[in-house]
Amino acid sequence: MENFDVIIIGAGPAGYVAAIRCAQLGKKTAIINKSSSLGGTCLNVGCIPSKALLESSELYSQVQSELQQHGINVAQVSLDLAVSQQRKQKIVTDLTSGISLLMKSNAISVYHGEAILETETQVSIKLTSGSNTMITASNIILAPGSKPAVLKSALVDDNLIVDSTGALTFEAVPESLAIIGAGVIGVELGSVWQRYGSKVVVYEFLDSLLPIADHEVSQQATKLLKKQGLEFHFASQVTATEIDGDKVKLSYKDSTGEHSKIFNKVLVATGRIANTNKLCSNKVKLNIDEKGFIKVDAQCKTNIDTIYAIGDAVRGPMLAHKASGEAIMVAELISGNFAKVNYDIIPFIIYTHPEIAWCGATEQQLKQNNIAYNVGKFHFMANGRAKAAAETDGFIKIIADKKTDRILGVHMIGSKVSELIMQAVIAMEFNASSEDLALTMFAHPTLSEALHEAASDVSNTAIHSIR
């Protein structure tokens, strides 16, 4: 039985990052992954492949409808979906191969198989080769990730009714696609297939798009996505799905009554749940809540001294960068170093077009907590670089404390805001005020000038805002 300093179960953005940092800190490290491909959901069937298809579908959309304004005329545009899918898969393969090389270069022992926590220090592995083995460690990090939630009214058959994984592998563009859930997965994959030519209809149980986002951003996103061709039914509950030949009958109810519609495909995008079943033997009394999440403290320690848990399997947003941040924190703590994660300033990004991004508090959260604030806003319509790029939809909003002027939240919708939001994150990490940003010189012409103008607008000193 081989002994390690640290064993990590799961090789997604939480697990593999924890393994690398532990190895860098001099720990003898082992990582166990059920799949033969490292990188977890994010790299294999989530963040990366979806962004590849979003990029390809956006280019296809631009060639069809946006190049003419630049004086570029392209005749007989056609789509070869197979090539797009091949490109996506090559990106995934390249990156997963890169993680394997990182494991090797850091002398990390990699096991492929199903892991079960037998005791507080022992892990059994049913290897994919068919044999079994047992390894031990003084510290164990659980990073099992998550899986799509099951919706009883729309059970996935991986053919006509699919989850997010299935929606990334369509061999043909469906003539019509119903999406259940208007969260991040729903709007991103809905955007992909709408651009490729599918009629996309989104059903959402709640009464708005992206309910955790700032309401003003959510309203603008809804308006722009509708303009692009997506159809939304809010406050609608899907009650049943029935497969009839090569189509699906979807039934739903809203305030006007019960309805049904026929679709070629249905995507269930109602969220994800922690992948914690079959994780422990009966001997291990790990504290798991009623929703399947492993209970941890602010340092990701479980109720068992030798065991930590990180990533999608614990509280907080299911984001790869949050998982990686926790991974580095735990590796440092195991090595006796100080580390923490600032959960108040986690960036959120949605890769629609235009993109949506935010960090910190929303206006609705501040109102609920009776915190007085000021708001500054600037529209990309008045930004020179955005005008030159014909990307004028959207705005940047900065929320600052009314007394101290410290930035409490930044909310964006517009071109490339996935990159711009990190300027706000850095500012907030250093407790910057809106005045700090307003007094900083921003290069011209850049999209980032919109952030500068929004900061100036908090104190009514924005140069390019008409009042």
Secondary structure, DSSP 8 states (H G I E B T S, - for coil): -EEEEEEEE--STTHHHHHHHHHHTT--EEEEESSSS-SHHHHHHSHHHHHHHHHHHHHHHHHHHTGGGGT----S----HHHHHHHHHHHHHHHHHHHHHHHHHTT-EEEEEEEEE-SSSEEEEEETTS-EEEEEEEEEEE---EEE---TTS---SSSEE-HHHHT--SS--SEEEEE--SHHHHHHHHHHHHTT-EEEEE-SSSSSSTTS-HHHHHHHHHHHHHHT-EEE-S-EEEEEEEETTEEEEEEEETTEEEEEEESEEEE-S-EEE--TT-B-TT----B-TTS-B---TT-B-SSTTEEE-GGGSSS---HHHHHHHHHHHHHHHTT------GGG--EEE-SSSEEEEEE--HHHHHHTT--EEEEEEEGGG-HHHHHTT----EEEEEEETTT-BEEEEEEEETTHHHHHHHHHHHHHTT-BHHHHHTS---SS-TTHHHHHHHHHHTT--TT---
